[in-house]
Amino acid sequence: MPRIAVTPCKRPEDYDAAVRQAGGDPWVPAISVDDPTAAIRQVEGLLLTGGDDIDPAFFGEPAHPAYEPAEPGRDAFELALVREALAAELPLFAICRGLQVLNVAAGGTLIQDIPTEPGRFETHSLGPSTRLAHLVAVAPGSRLAALLGARAADGHCGVNSRHHQAIRALGRGLAVTATAPDGIVEGVELPAHRFCVGVQWHPESFFRTGEFEELFRGFVEACRR
């Protein structure tokens, strides 16, 4: 059973359950205790969880009035974990905020607040957590498309939506694999890496009903290999 580092967040239960159902052994490193380099050496994979906003200073911008800071120390800790995991060719699965952390770690930037962003963008904070709020277009031939399989057989997939930030400038080496109808990036992957997939939605919210279990099973299988 591969041991998987799951980044600490305010609501860890669904991530823990989704990883266990897929055959992984979740372990949560402590921000103020564990060294990122040592933490990555102890695991076979890294799961980046959702949460509040990344400090925009990490991508060279002042904070928007809607900025909601994450737990103290979390941003720097997770950015370091991502860089260590990529350097070690460790499988990485990034969810919601996690996708944004991955993008910033790769040198990208973020839309800090979709509702106040100039342009024709839809609202992307649509509860409840298990409601399929909108479709995403999935890039054919991508790893994400392969993982979703029949769920995205027509090139589209219904997802939930709970975020007010999104990718603006794409990080180095990343490829967009899913977009919302308004153009917001909903999925990325690092083609040069053996498994590095990020989604903007929350697949862990469906662990009871299994809508996105194939994402977690694919990730855990990559960790097992």
N, C-alpha and C positions, 0 to 999 in steps of 0.2 A: 504494500500500500504506500504510494508516494506521499511524502510529507510536503505540504504546501503552505508557504507563508501567506497569510491573509492579513492585509493591512488593517490596523485598528480603526474602528468607526463606531458611531453611536448606536447602530442597529446591526450587530453582527450575526444575529440568529439565522437569517435566511441564507447568507453566504455560507455559513458553517454547514447548514443542512444540505445545500445544493452540492457542496464539495463532497460531503460524506456519501450522499446518494450516488455520486459519480464514481466513488471508489477511492477518494483521496482522504488524507489525514490532515485536517486543517490545524495550523499553529499560528497564533497571533503574536508577533514580536512587539516588544514594548518600546515606545518612542524614546523614553528617557533612560532606558536600560540597555537595549541591544544595539550593538554596532552593526550598521548596514552590511559591511563586508562579511563579518562573522555570521550574520543572519542568513545571507544568501548561501554561504558554504554549508549550512545545516539543512537545506531543503532541496527539493527537486523541481519546484515551480513557485511562481509568484502571482497572487491574485490581488489586484488593486481594486479597492471597494469605493463606493459612493460616499458623499459627504459634502461639506461646505466648500467654499471657494478657495482656490489657490491665490496666495498673495500675488497681485500683478507685478510686484517688484521683480519677481522671478522671470518675467518676460518683458521687463523694461518699461512698464506703464504705471501711471498713478492709479490709485483705487477709484473705481466708480462708486457713486453714492449707494448703490445696491450691494456693494461688497459685503459678504458674510464670511468672516474668517473661520478657518478650520481650527481644530484643537492645536494649542501651542506646540510648535516643533514638528507638526505632522508634515507640512509641505517639504521642508528640507530633508526629512527622514525618507519620505516616499521618493523624492527625486533621486536621492542617493541609492535607494533600493533598485529603482528602475535601471540606473546606469550600471550598477553591479550585476544585475540579472542579465542585461543585454551583453555585457562584456563576457559573462560566463556562458552565454548561449543557453540560458535557462528559459524554459517555456514561461510565457507571461500572458495573462488574461486580464484586461483592463475594463472596468465597468463604470460608466457615467463619469464622476469626478476622476476615476482612474484613467479613462481615455484622455481626459484633459491633462492629467499629470504626465502621462506618456508623451503627449504632444509637446508639452513644455520642456520635458527632459530632452527631447530631440531638437530643441531650438525653435519650436513653433510658438504661436501666440493664440490668444483666446478672445472671442466676443464676450465682454464682461457682463452684459445684460441684454438678452435677446429682446425683451419687451420695449426697451428704449433705443435699440439699435436702428439707425436709419435704414430704410428698405422695407420690403414687403414680406415680413416674417410673421409666421403664426405663433400663437402661444404654445410653449413646450412644457409647461408645468400643468399637467392634466391628470388628476387623480381619479379614482383610487389606484393603488399600486398594481392591481391585477386587471385593470381595464386596458384593452388594446385600443390606444388612442388615435393612432394614425399608421399609415403604411410607410415603409421605407423601400427604396429601390436598391436592390442588391447587385453589386457588380458581378457579371458572369465570369466564371473562371477563377474567382477569388477563393481564398481559404474559407472565408465566411460563407460564401455560397455553398461550398462543399459541406461544411458543417451543418448548415440549416437544411440541406437536402430538399425533401419534398415540401417542407414549410415555405420555401422560396422557389418552388418549381416554375412559377410564372414570372420570376424576377422581382417579386415583391413579397413583403412579409409585414404582418401587423405587429406593432410593438407598443409597449406602454411608454409614458413620457413624464419625467419629473426632473426637469433641469431648466435653469435660466441662463446658463452659459454654454458656449460651444466653441469648436475650433474655428479660428480665423485663418491664420497662415499655418500651413501644414509643416510639421517638423521634418527634418532631414531623413530621407529614406522611407518615410511612411507613404502608403498608398490609400486613397479613399476607397472604401468597399461598400458603403451604404449612405444614402442621402434621403432626407425627408422631402416632401413635395415642395417645400419652400427653399430648398437648397442647403439647409443646415446639414452638416456632416454628422452622420449617425454611426459610422463604422470606419475603422482604419485597420491596417495590418502592416507589418514590416516584412516584405517579401524575402529579404535576404536572411531573415532569422528563421530558425527551425519551427518556432511557434510563437508568434507575437500578434495577438488579436485584441482589438478594443471595440466596444460598442457603447453608444450613448444611452441606451435604454437600460432597464433593470431586469435581466433575465432571472436573477435569483428570486424575484418576487413570485415566480411561478413554480417553485420547487414542489409544491403540493400537487399541482395538476400536470406538470411535465412539459409545458409548451416549449421550453428552451433547454431541456436536459441535454440535447445533443451538443450544445456549446460546452457545457461542463464536462461531458464525457470525452469529447475530443481533446479538451485541455488536459484532463487527468491522464488520458492515454498518452499524450505527448510527454507528460511528466514521468510516466511509468517507463517510457522508452529511453 
